[in-house]
Amino acid sequence: MITEENFIDFKCPHCHEPVAFPHESIGSLQACPSCPESFLVPEVGSEVGNQIPLPITTSRLVLRRLAPGDWKDLLELMTDEEFFQYQDGVPLDEDSVLHWLESDAHVKLTTPDHPFYLAIQLQDGGKLIGYLSLTFTDPQRLLVTFNIGLNRSFQRKGLALEAAEAVLGFCFEGLKLHRVTSLCDSRNTAACRLLEQVGMRREGEFLKNKWLHGEWTNSIWYALLAEEYHEAPTKASDPS
Ligand SMILES: CC(C)(COP(=O)(O)OP(=O)(O)OC[C@H]1O[C@@H](n2cnc3c(N)ncnc32)[C@H](O)[C@@H]1OP(=O)(O)O)[C@@H](O)C(=O)NCCC(=O)NCCS
């Protein structure tokens, strides 16, 4: 319903507490003021806000929030030195992984300038084989940047492509975002190829703009706008 102040009243789909948002926020991602969850502001006439469409299921994967039980598989991924060859960070020990999981439980998709992690889990056997992170870069939450990493034993099987296609579907169809970006080291052939394969446009290369593991390195920006995503002849897979 629309109140006289042009606010839409509805209930949080998680805690069922009443909330009110301006009419122009229909479809937008918002944090519930009464509980730690987020939701999408529904159309006029809906009693309840819309849930964020997570987890995401693809033909071989499930993309879902990290959970405390993921520590072993995450540790396997994060102790591989080669994993950090083209990105920030150093291998993590067990305590660091446990601390990460503990603090991640308090992060919402709406937490500003903070990565929101999704586990990339195999449907067959349930192993966590990687992660995706989404970080909003604007206060309106319409611009997001993503990063992806896969356990080396599961690379080169098209699984990163499957996960990245699904996350673009989540961003553009589920959250109705305006623009998705990703940044990678210019020497990272695998990441560049992956981002090109999902239809992202190479926007530019920044020369020696990043100090990484003791040297200045070049970064390539990739981006995709909502209109480009929707106009693409082969759209990314359905996130549902
Ligand atoms: C980037 C990464 C996620 C790619 O994972 P992946 O599972 O190998 O990717 P996929 O199997 O889905 O392949 C996607 C495309 O990249 C290509 N590719 C993957 N690894 C490659 C490599 N080492 N060299 C050249 N091309 C490669 C694949 O051939 C495929 O392209 P194609 O369809 O034209 O054949 C993985 O290499 C990784 O986790 N790297 C470490 C973390 C990292 O650097 N992340 C940067 C994120 S921006």
The ligand as an SDF file (V2000), in Angstrom:
LIG
                    3D

 48 50  0  0  0  0  0  0  0  0999 V2000
   40.2640  -17.2630  -13.2120 C   0  0  0  0  0  0  0  0  0  0  0  0
   39.7640  -18.6490  -12.8200 C   0  0  0  0  0  0  0  0  0  0  0  0
   38.5760  -18.4720  -11.8590 C   0  0  0  0  0  0  0  0  0  0  0  0
   39.2950  -19.4080  -14.0790 C   0  0  0  0  0  0  0  0  0  0  0  0
   38.7890  -20.6500  -13.6580 O   0  0  0  0  0  0  0  0  0  0  0  0
   38.5760  -21.9070  -14.6350 P   0  0  0  0  0  0  0  0  0  0  0  0
   37.7740  -22.9020  -13.8790 O   0  0  0  0  0  0  0  0  0  0  0  0
   39.8620  -22.3730  -15.1630 O   0  0  0  0  0  0  0  0  0  0  0  0
   37.7340  -21.2910  -15.8070 O   0  0  0  0  0  0  0  0  0  0  0  0
   36.8400  -22.0790  -16.8460 P   0  0  0  0  0  0  0  0  0  0  0  0
   37.2490  -23.5190  -16.9160 O   0  0  0  0  0  0  0  0  0  0  0  0
   35.4030  -21.8080  -16.5540 O   0  0  0  0  0  0  0  0  0  0  0  0
   37.2680  -21.4000  -18.2040 O   0  0  0  0  0  0  0  0  0  0  0  0
   36.8360  -20.1360  -18.6160 C   0  0  0  0  0  0  0  0  0  0  0  0
   37.6130  -19.7310  -19.8510 C   0  0  0  0  0  0  0  0  0  0  0  0
   38.9540  -19.4090  -19.4710 O   0  0  0  0  0  0  0  0  0  0  0  0
   39.8860  -20.2150  -20.1900 C   0  0  0  0  0  0  0  0  0  0  0  0
   40.9940  -20.5240  -19.3250 N   0  0  0  0  0  0  0  0  0  0  0  0
   40.9470  -21.0230  -18.0760 C   0  0  0  0  0  0  0  0  0  0  0  0
   42.1910  -21.1800  -17.5960 N   0  0  0  0  0  0  0  0  0  0  0  0
   43.0290  -20.7600  -18.5750 C   0  0  0  0  0  0  0  0  0  0  0  0
   44.4370  -20.6400  -18.6740 C   0  0  0  0  0  0  0  0  0  0  0  0
   45.2230  -21.0100  -17.6630 N   0  0  0  0  0  0  0  0  0  0  0  0
   44.9520  -20.1560  -19.8240 N   0  0  0  0  0  0  0  0  0  0  0  0
   44.1680  -19.7710  -20.8440 C   0  0  0  0  0  0  0  0  0  0  0  0
   42.8220  -19.8350  -20.8160 N   0  0  0  0  0  0  0  0  0  0  0  0
   42.2700  -20.3250  -19.6870 C   0  0  0  0  0  0  0  0  0  0  0  0
   39.1080  -21.4520  -20.5320 C   0  0  0  0  0  0  0  0  0  0  0  0
   39.6790  -22.1490  -21.6370 O   0  0  0  0  0  0  0  0  0  0  0  0
   37.7580  -20.8600  -20.8720 C   0  0  0  0  0  0  0  0  0  0  0  0
   37.7580  -20.2570  -22.1470 O   0  0  0  0  0  0  0  0  0  0  0  0
   37.2020  -21.0570  -23.4310 P   0  0  0  0  0  0  0  0  0  0  0  0
   35.7490  -21.3210  -23.1310 O   0  0  0  0  0  0  0  0  0  0  0  0
   37.4500  -20.1400  -24.5460 O   0  0  0  0  0  0  0  0  0  0  0  0
   37.9800  -22.3370  -23.4960 O   0  0  0  0  0  0  0  0  0  0  0  0
   40.8890  -19.4900  -12.1470 C   0  0  0  0  0  0  0  0  0  0  0  0
   41.9930  -19.5260  -12.9900 O   0  0  0  0  0  0  0  0  0  0  0  0
   41.3030  -19.0020  -10.7680 C   0  0  0  0  0  0  0  0  0  0  0  0
   40.6280  -19.2740   -9.7870 O   0  0  0  0  0  0  0  0  0  0  0  0
   42.4420  -18.3090  -10.6780 N   0  0  0  0  0  0  0  0  0  0  0  0
   42.9850  -17.8690   -9.3950 C   0  0  0  0  0  0  0  0  0  0  0  0
   42.1770  -16.7270   -8.8150 C   0  0  0  0  0  0  0  0  0  0  0  0
   42.2200  -15.5130   -9.7260 C   0  0  0  0  0  0  0  0  0  0  0  0
   43.2530  -15.1620  -10.2510 O   0  0  0  0  0  0  0  0  0  0  0  0
   41.0890  -14.8460   -9.8690 N   0  0  0  0  0  0  0  0  0  0  0  0
   40.9850  -13.6470  -10.6770 C   0  0  0  0  0  0  0  0  0  0  0  0
   39.5970  -13.2420  -10.7130 C   0  0  0  0  0  0  0  0  0  0  0  0
   39.2450  -11.7970  -11.6680 S   0  0  0  0  0  0  0  0  0  0  0  0
  1  2  1  0
  2  3  1  0
  2  4  1  0
  2 36  1  0
  4  5  1  0
  5  6  1  0
  6  7  2  0
  6  8  1  0
  6  9  1  0
  9 10  1  0
 10 11  2  0
 10 12  1  0
 10 13  1  0
 13 14  1  0
 14 15  1  0
 15 16  1  0
 15 30  1  0
 16 17  1  0
 17 18  1  0
 17 28  1  0
 18 19  1  0
 18 27  1  0
 19 20  2  0
 20 21  1  0
 21 22  1  0
 21 27  2  0
 22 23  1  0
 22 24  2  0
 24 25  1  0
 25 26  2  0
 26 27  1  0
 28 29  1  0
 28 30  1  0
 30 31  1  0
 31 32  1  0
 32 33  2  0
 32 34  1  0
 32 35  1  0
 36 37  1  0
 36 38  1  0
 38 39  2  0
 38 40  1  0
 40 41  1  0
 41 42  1  0
 42 43  1  0
 43 44  2  0
 43 45  1  0
 45 46  1  0
 46 47  1  0
 47 48  1  0
M  END
$$$$
